[in-house]
């Protein structure tokens, strides 16, 4: 018997986190692996496909200017239902919390096809934060047959919601698989700005900020805090790849454009970005994935959000929540820059999110579940005290 697996994703973060799983599945002779992309994000998705050498079997290419969440949902459900009806896979893999994820799980449900949810069980318990991701993952859980939780805490969230424990498997996060495969000590950057900054002796602060819930005054507070930091500390350089959204580009240029020590750069491809992160001193972000990736590289993370669906990192001490509070962002960054003991406590804390083998665990579990391989792989466990 051959297992037919359909792996679906549509955005750059999903592609990064699913690429190791695609590779792991394709290494198994018992699995016929198909890849479908929705291209919810077109250009950024294509960069990752090229990097990991993934050629999709299906490309819905749904992205359109001014698309709404409802537009994306409708087009993905319709397109994925056609693909599933045609291919009749034994399992459809979706990832995380995007609209592609929820809509693909819904299409699979309509086709009565089992769903495997990678990175299952993350929760903030605030349906509007992050928006729409929190409800995407909750709704996907109700449509999922096999839940691949990155941590024991995520598994406990699912158990608390009534999910059968036999259908949940703790794997670690596949993003660590991807990260560790791409960071290199001898990596050479093509950007003159990065080469200039990295050739100096100053400490690098890497910043990302783009979350919808931070748009408006919260984002302005974040940018003002960055200006305060650059003004107060002359031994640092801030590198900020600014999201392509014109509103964010304009705001960043207005507040930070003429600020010495702040380098506003274009959004970066995955490989140079993670290698830049490896050379950074501190990471400031409102992203979800960076809360997992940066600690794997020993980088303290200040999260510019009021809540996080990744509380394991807060408990482990690798991440600290600072919200969009101008004063708090400045104060916590200053502490990390001036107090080596505080810095080392965060930098050396154990990362609770993975060891680089999550994709192998998922593949092994699925093969066992479909009676194609003996022996169930062991669950991932960390030293963060989740269990």
C-alpha positions in Angstrom: 0.0 0.0 0.0 1.1 3.5 -0.8 -0.1 6.5 1.3 -1.1 9.5 -0.8 -0.4 12.7 1.1 -1.4 16.2 0.0 0.5 19.0 1.7 -1.1 22.4 1.4 0.2 25.9 2.2 -0.2 29.4 0.8 2.1 31.9 2.7 5.8 32.3 3.2 5.8 31.2 6.9 3.7 28.1 6.1 6.1 27.2 3.2 9.1 27.5 5.5 7.6 25.3 8.1 6.1 22.7 5.7 9.2 22.4 3.5 11.0 20.0 5.9 7.8 17.9 6.1 7.6 17.7 2.3 11.2 16.5 2.2 10.7 14.0 5.0 7.6 12.5 3.3 9.3 12.3 -0.1 12.1 10.3 1.4 9.7 7.5 2.3 9.0 5.0 -0.4 5.6 4.2 1.2 4.4 7.8 0.6 3.3 9.5 -2.6 3.5 13.2 -1.8 1.7 15.9 -3.6 2.0 19.6 -2.9 -0.7 22.2 -3.5 -0.1 25.9 -2.9 -2.8 28.6 -2.8 -0.4 31.5 -3.3 -2.3 33.5 -0.7 1.0 35.4 -0.7 2.6 35.1 -4.2 6.0 36.7 -4.4 7.1 35.8 -0.8 5.9 32.2 -1.3 7.8 31.8 -4.5 11.0 32.8 -2.8 10.7 29.9 -0.3 9.7 27.4 -3.0 12.8 28.2 -4.9 15.0 28.1 -1.8 13.8 24.6 -0.8 13.5 23.3 -4.3 9.7 22.6 -4.1 7.8 22.4 -7.3 4.0 22.4 -6.5 1.8 19.9 -8.2 -1.1 22.4 -8.0 -1.0 26.2 -7.8 -4.3 27.9 -7.2 -2.6 31.3 -7.6 -5.5 33.1 -5.8 -3.7 36.3 -4.7 -5.4 39.4 -6.0 -5.0 43.1 -5.2 -7.2 44.2 -2.3 -8.3 40.7 -1.5 -10.4 40.3 1.7 -10.3 37.3 4.1 -13.7 36.3 2.8 -12.3 36.3 -0.8 -9.4 34.1 0.2 -11.6 31.7 2.1 -14.0 31.2 -0.7 -11.4 30.8 -3.4 -9.4 28.3 -1.3 -12.4 26.2 -0.4 -13.5 25.9 -4.0 -10.1 25.3 -5.4 -9.0 22.8 -2.8 -12.2 20.9 -3.0 -11.6 20.3 -6.8 -8.0 19.1 -6.1 -9.1 16.8 -3.3 -11.9 15.3 -5.4 -9.5 14.7 -8.2 -6.6 13.2 -6.3 -8.5 11.5 -3.4 -5.6 11.7 -0.9 -5.5 9.6 2.2 -4.5 12.6 4.3 -4.3 16.4 3.8 -1.6 18.2 5.8 -2.3 21.9 6.7 -0.2 24.1 8.9 -0.8 26.6 11.7 -3.2 29.4 11.5 -3.6 31.0 8.1 -6.8 31.5 6.1 -5.4 28.9 3.7 -5.1 26.5 6.6 -8.7 26.8 7.8 -10.2 26.9 4.3 -8.2 23.8 3.2 -9.3 21.9 6.3 -12.9 22.9 5.5 -12.6 21.7 1.9 -11.1 18.4 3.2 -14.0 18.0 5.6 -16.5 18.5 2.8 -14.6 15.7 0.9 -14.5 13.5 4.0 -10.7 13.4 3.8 -8.6 13.1 7.0 -6.7 16.3 8.0 -3.3 16.4 9.7 -2.8 19.8 11.4 0.9 20.7 11.9 1.6 23.2 14.7 -1.8 22.4 16.3 -3.0 23.6 19.7 -1.6 27.1 19.9 -4.0 29.5 21.8 -4.2 33.0 23.2 -8.0 32.5 24.0 -8.7 36.0 22.6 -10.4 35.5 19.3 -9.3 38.9 18.0 -5.6 38.6 18.9 -3.9 37.7 16.8 -6.6 38.3 14.1 -7.6 36.3 12.2 -5.1 33.6 13.2 -6.6 32.7 16.6 -9.9 31.7 15.2 -8.3 30.1 12.1 -6.5 27.6 14.4 -9.5 27.0 16.7 -11.8 26.3 13.7 -9.2 24.1 12.1 -8.9 22.0 15.3 -12.6 21.1 15.0 -12.0 19.8 11.4 -8.8 18.0 12.1 -8.3 14.2 12.6 -4.6 14.2 13.5 -3.2 17.0 15.7 0.6 17.5 15.6 1.2 19.7 18.6 4.7 21.4 18.8 4.8 21.3 22.6 3.1 19.6 25.6 1.4 22.8 26.5 -0.2 22.9 23.0 -1.3 19.3 23.5 -2.9 20.3 26.8 -4.8 23.1 25.1 -6.3 20.5 22.7 -7.1 18.1 25.5 -8.9 20.9 27.4 -11.1 21.4 24.3 -12.1 17.8 24.3 -9.8 16.5 21.6 -9.1 12.7 21.9 -5.6 12.3 23.3 -4.9 9.4 21.0 -5.1 11.8 18.0 -2.6 14.3 19.4 1.2 13.8 19.0 3.9 16.2 20.3 6.5 16.7 17.7 8.5 19.9 18.3 8.1 22.6 15.7 9.1 22.1 12.1 10.4 25.7 11.9 13.4 24.6 13.9 14.0 21.8 11.3 14.0 24.5 8.6 16.1 27.0 10.5 18.9 24.6 11.5 19.2 23.5 7.9 19.8 27.0 6.6 22.0 28.9 9.1 25.7 28.8 8.2 28.7 30.4 9.9 30.2 31.2 6.5 27.1 32.7 5.0 27.8 35.7 2.7 25.2 38.5 2.3 24.6 40.2 -1.0 23.3 43.4 0.6 25.8 46.3 0.8 23.9 47.7 3.8 24.1 44.5 5.7 27.8 43.9 4.9 28.6 47.4 6.1 26.7 47.1 9.3 27.9 43.6 10.1 31.5 44.4 9.4 31.5 46.8 12.4 31.7 46.2 16.1 28.3 47.4 17.0 25.6 45.2 18.5 22.8 44.4 16.1 19.1 44.7 17.0 16.9 42.9 14.5 13.3 44.2 14.3 10.1 42.9 12.6 6.7 44.6 13.0 3.7 44.1 10.9 0.8 42.5 12.8 -2.7 43.8 12.0 -3.6 44.4 15.6 -0.6 46.8 15.9 -1.6 49.0 13.0 -2.3 52.6 13.9 -1.2 54.1 17.2 0.4 50.9 18.6 2.7 50.7 15.5 3.6 54.4 15.9 4.5 53.7 19.5 6.8 50.8 18.4 8.6 53.0 15.9 9.0 55.8 18.4 10.5 53.3 20.8 13.0 52.2 18.2 14.0 55.9 17.6 14.4 56.3 21.4 16.7 53.2 21.5 18.8 54.4 18.6 19.2 57.9 20.1 20.2 56.6 23.5 22.6 53.8 22.5 25.4 54.7 20.0 27.0 51.2 20.1 24.0 49.5 18.4 22.6 49.3 14.9 18.9 48.5 14.3 18.1 46.5 11.2 14.5 46.7 10.3 13.2 44.9 7.2 10.0 46.9 6.7 6.8 45.1 5.5 5.7 46.0 2.0 2.4 47.4 3.2 2.5 51.1 2.0 1.0 52.3 5.3 3.8 50.7 7.3 6.5 51.8 4.8 5.3 55.4 5.0 5.1 55.4 8.8 8.6 53.9 9.2 10.0 56.4 6.8 8.4 59.3 8.6 9.5 58.3 12.1 12.8 56.4 11.4 13.9 57.5 8.0 16.5 60.0 9.2 17.4 58.3 12.5 21.1 57.5 12.8 21.7 53.9 13.7 18.4 52.7 12.1 18.7 50.8 8.8 15.3 50.4 7.0 15.7 47.7 4.5 13.4 45.8 2.1 11.8 42.5 3.3 14.3 39.8 3.1 14.3 36.3 1.7 14.3 33.5 4.3 17.9 32.4 4.1 19.6 35.8 4.5 17.1 36.7 7.2 17.8 33.7 9.4 21.5 34.2 9.0 21.1 37.9 9.9 19.2 36.7 13.0 22.1 34.4 13.9 24.4 37.4 13.9 22.1 39.7 15.9 22.3 40.5 19.6 18.6 41.0 20.3 15.4 40.4 18.4 12.3 42.7 18.7 9.3 41.4 17.0 5.5 41.1 16.8 5.8 37.9 14.8 4.8 34.5 16.1 7.5 32.3 14.4 10.4 34.4 15.5 9.5 33.6 19.1 10.5 30.0 18.3 13.4 30.6 15.9 15.4 33.2 17.7 15.8 31.2 21.0 17.1 28.3 18.9 20.0 30.6 18.0 20.4 31.9 21.5 18.9 35.3 20.9 16.7 37.0 23.5 13.3 38.1 22.1 11.2 41.0 23.1 7.7 40.4 21.8 5.8 43.6 20.9 2.4 42.2 21.6 0.2 42.0 24.7 -0.6 38.3 24.4 1.2 35.3 22.8 0.0 31.9 21.6 3.5 30.7 22.5 3.6 31.0 26.3 6.2 28.2 26.6 8.9 30.7 25.5 7.8 33.1 28.2 7.9 30.3 30.8 11.3 29.2 29.6 12.7 32.7 29.8 13.7 33.0 26.2 10.9 35.6 25.4 9.5 38.6 27.2 6.2 40.4 26.4 6.5 44.2 26.1 3.4 45.0 24.1 3.3 48.2 22.0 4.3 50.2 25.0 7.0 52.8 24.0 8.4 53.1 27.5 8.5 49.4 28.2 10.1 48.5 24.9 12.8 51.0 25.6 13.4 49.9 29.2 13.6 46.2 28.4 15.9 46.7 25.5 18.1 48.9 27.6 18.2 46.2 30.3 19.4 43.6 27.7 22.0 46.0 26.4 23.4 47.0 29.8 23.0 44.0 32.1 25.0 41.0 30.9 23.5 38.8 33.6 19.9 39.5 32.4 21.0 39.0 28.8 22.7 35.7 29.5 19.7 34.4 31.4 17.6 34.8 28.3 20.2 33.8 25.7 21.1 30.6 27.4 17.6 29.5 28.4 16.5 26.2 26.9 14.4 26.5 23.7 11.2 24.6 24.3 10.2 24.4 20.6 12.2 21.7 19.0 15.4 19.8 18.2 15.3 19.7 14.4 13.5 16.4 14.1 9.8 17.4 14.1 9.2 16.4 10.5 10.6 13.0 11.0 8.4 12.4 14.0 5.3 13.5 12.0 6.1 11.2 9.1 6.8 8.3 11.4 3.6 8.8 13.4 1.5 8.9 10.2 3.1 5.8 8.7 2.4 3.9 11.9 -1.2 5.2 12.1 -1.8 4.0 8.6 -0.2 0.6 9.4 2.8 1.3 7.0 5.5 1.2 9.6 6.0 -0.6 12.9 6.7 1.3 16.1 5.3 4.7 17.1 8.1 7.4 17.4 8.6 9.0 20.8 7.0 12.4 21.4 9.2 15.5 21.6 9.9 16.8 25.1 11.9 19.8 26.2 13.7 20.8 29.4 11.3 23.8 29.8 9.2 21.9 32.3 6.0 21.7 30.2 5.2 18.1 31.0 
